[in-house]
Amino acid sequence: MDEPAFDFERAVQDVVDSLPDRFRAAISNVEIVVEDEPPPGSRLLGLYQGIPLTKRTHWYAFALPDKISIYRGPIERLCGGDFNRLQAEVRHVVLHELAHHFGISDERLLEIDRY
């Protein structure tokens, strides 16, 4: 019997749902979407576009929502169909991009061994 297809949208939502309440409540004006592929020529697994919480001022009130894109194709290719690895990689990418929303840079993620 074939294994069911991996549900990226559900996996992403499960990561968000698993966050402690205080972090989930702090996610503000951000849309998280699953897209098939990153922009042409890039090798991204995910991308945060927006203004991190730590950089927002009173002028932010009229801003469009931030966007976190999780790219299905590159993650599937990286994981080679391994269901457990897919779950772990989706979790890692979602948390990485959410870290940017909270104002944590790639450099800081490297420093704390979370890149």
Secondary structure, 3 states (H helix, E strand, C coil): CCCCCCCHHHHHHHHHHHCCHHHHHHCCCEEEEEECCCCCCCCCCEEEECCCHHHCCHHHHHCCCEEEEEEHHHHHHHHCCCHHHHHHHHHHHHHHHHHHHCCCCHHHHHHCCCC
